Each structure stands twice: as C-alpha cells, then as structure tokens.
Amino acid sequence: MSEAVIRTDTSPRGLLASLDPLLREWLPRQRWFAGKGRPVTGFSLVAATELLPADSRLGLHHVLVRAHQQHAPAGGAAEDPGDCYQLLVGTREALPPRLAPALIGHVTEGPEAGRTAYDALHDPRSAEVLLEALRTGARVGGLRFERAPDQEIRTGLVPRLMTAEQSNSSVVYGDTFILKLLRRIVPGVNPDLELPLALAREGCPRVPAPAGWMLADLADRSWVLGVLQPYLQGATDGWELALRELAKGEDFAAEARALGRATAEVHTALARALPTVTLGHAQARQLADGMIGRLEEAAAAVPLLRPYAPALRTAFTALADLAAEGRAWTAQRVHGDLHLGQCLRSPGGQWSLIDFEGEPAKPLAERRLPQPAVRDVAGMLRSFDYAAHSAGVRVPGWADSCRAAYCTGYAEAGGHDPRTDPVLLRAYETDKAVYEVLYEARHRPDWLPVPLAAVRRLSAPEPA
C-alpha cells in the first residue's frame, strides 16, 4: 500500500456531499444503526481516508461519519450530537451481481459521480486491503494498523463476511483470523481491545489474544476501530449449543458447570491484571439508587411491570441496607454483557469468552468502571432462562439445573460461590430482568413473557 495514493479529508464537502443522499436511505436500514425510528437529518464528516485510489477499477474509502437525528427531550424537539459510524465505502463503475446485497447507491455528483457506492466489507478485495495493512503495521493518513509482536499474519488468507446479524461486522480470513470491525465508535480506550490484551498478558487461555488492531488518531485521541483475533474453527456459540441440546431434551448442566469455571478463570485473571476497588456504603448506596431509578423508568413505560415494582424494589433496598450495616464488596473489571451468545465452545470442549465491548448503548467511561463480578454471573443466569423459554421443547427444571451447575463451576475455579451472597446476586439479577422487560416491550413484544416470568419469580417473598 503506497502513501502516494492516500488522501485524508476532514472537510464535509467532496466525498461526503456526494454520499449524503445515499447514506440517508441506506444507513438506517443497517442492523448496527443505533438510531432506528428517528430520521437522519444530516451528516458531519469526522475523517475520510482513501485506501485505494478512486481512479482505479475499485475505489476504497474509510469513512468516519457522524449521523445527526431529531429527538424530543422534555424541552421540545432538538437535534442530538449524533453517533459516529465507521464505514468502508467501495466504488465501482458497475457492481457485479455477487455484491448486489452491499449496494449503497449510485453517485450522481462529486468526485465519485457516475460510479456505484457499496459496503466494501462484502468485497474480498477490500477485506484483503485491511488484513495486509494489519500484517505490515501500516499507517494510512490518520489510520494506524498495529500487529501484536508475537503474531504472524500470513498472506493469501481468503476473506468472507459473516452474515449473522450483530451490532458490529466481522470478517473471517481463511480459518485463521476474525476481524471485528466496530460500527458505532467513540474515542478512548475500548474494553473490547483493552481487556483481551490484559488477559493475554496474564496468559489466560479463555479469551483469544488480539493479533492486531485498527486505530484512528484524531484530535489527539485514539479511536479503536477493529480487533483481529484468532478464529476458533469449529467452535459453537453457547446460545446455539444450548438450544440444540434443549431441542433434543438433553441436559446442559455439565456444559453450564464448565462455563462457570471459564467465567471464574477470566474474572480471576482480570482481577490480577487490572486494579480492583472496594465498594463501601456510599458506593453501594449509589449502585442501589441507580437500580431503583431504572426500575421506576421501566415501570413508567411498561404497565405490566407496575404490579411487581414494590416487591422488586426490595431487592435494591436490601442491598443498600446491607451496606449501611458495614458490608463492603470488591469491584473489578468484568465482561459487562455476558450471556450464552458471548461464549464459544471448541470441538474439544474448551469454553472461551468473546466480545468484551460491554453494552454499546452505555457510555464508554461507564463500561470501563470496576463492578462486582456477580454482574456477569447474573447476566449468564438470565441467559439460561431465555434459552429455556426460546426452544420449541420445554424441559422442566432445565434453567434451574443450569443455573445451579454454573454457580458450582464458578465456585470450583474462583473459590467463591455467587449464591453465598444472595442479596447482591438478587439485586443484579433483578436489575437485568427489569432491563429486559423494558427492552422487549420496546423492540420485541412477543418476547416480553420471558423476562416477566423472571420478574414474577424475583418479586416472590424469599422463603424463610
């Protein structure tokens, strides 16, 4: 890749002006677009970098663009600051049939007039450009491609875009690497790179070590754009595996126990690698108040939740009361969005944890805060419940068996059984169920009975 063909353009004119009308239609239709339901009112260019010259058969632009939308706060309609999205825009004179699903639109003005724009991640040639840049440690305008010192990246690996719907985009190279390209990006240290790097330094085998990463250096800050990791060939994600076993009426407790051990090993390594803090009375009170606030917001939005709200609130007040009595908890860096779909089982039975980005909707600073490890545990317990309700076959006691086995495995590897701190575990599981109620009511009403069943269980009086 030659520096002579690189152009970084931070002006809103030119390329962005020609793409603007096309992106207004195309961007909101993408699975990873966060602002669904609100029209795009305009774009502002953060940066555009030419990776292949536009006068060649294939033009390739790396574009960071902020999409502005209308929202209606209490004071009336206003425009929000906009989310920043990472796009890889290819241009050709004509789009071959195999790239038809990637079409963005036909450019009618500007430097690319007369050409067809498309999502270039669908194009193997464009994906090869990214891997070659990572292999050579290229610097392209404001883009920086880094390779881990102990990693070798071979040439000739055939790329293929993963088609599963997700909040980011991933390209697999041969059966060797997978590049996760973040779509909605923010400046700063992204935990999806930070935590796997920290775990690699600790020698933790439960998380694939980054082989390379993409950064953008803009305005004295770095933005993490993508992470290249080893591809776990033949691995099955925990959600698919659980549903498959459920459909056969098979027990999943042994796998849940092994997954509990893997989770504890990751937590132990993170506690060694990064600072831990103590949550005393003031911090626990703040934690409980946040949970109460989320419950009140959800109850206001979902009438079906309101009858359970007073009983659910006791899960959070009990946490605050325990802290007032002098109880303290250790907080550390955690996965932040752990569920069965974030776990991979190798053909040999080894469990790995992936996707350490956390909940993308939350601010980056919040995602990087130390938290009690039981937060991840609660997320996994809720995931077992979802799996049990999602399969076509109901297996009585399946979720309870998995939950118990998972906690047992966690205790075996971590030295602490989450069930021995029932107040903290109940608070986090209740908080997660409340979040699920609000999410399903807004996005998937047919799924609402799943978290509501958990709400009924969690609001029932504790046995004496």
Secondary structure, DSSP 4 states (H G I P E B T S, - for coil): --GGG--EE-SSSTHHHHHHHHHHHHGGGSTT-S-TTS-EEEEEEEEEEEEE-TTSSSEEEEEEEEEEEEE--TT--EE---EEEEEEEEEESS--GGGGGGEEEE--SSTTTTSEEEEGGGSHHHHHHHHHHHHHT-EETTEEEEE-TT----S-PPEEE--S--SSEEEEETTTEEEEE-SEE-BB--HHHHHHHHHHHTT-TTSPPP-EEEEEEETTEEEEEEEEEE--TT-EEHHHHHHHHHHTT---HHHHHHHHHHHHHHHHHHHHHS--EEE-HHHHHHHHHHHHHHHHHHHHH-GGGGGGHHHHHHHHHHHHHHHHTT--EEEB---SS--GGGEEE-TTS-EEE------TTS-HHHHTS-B-THHHHHHHHHHHHHHHHHSSS--TTHHHHHHHHHHHHHHHHHS--GGGSHHHHHHHHHHHHHHHHHHHHHH-GGGTHHHHHHHHHHHSPPP-
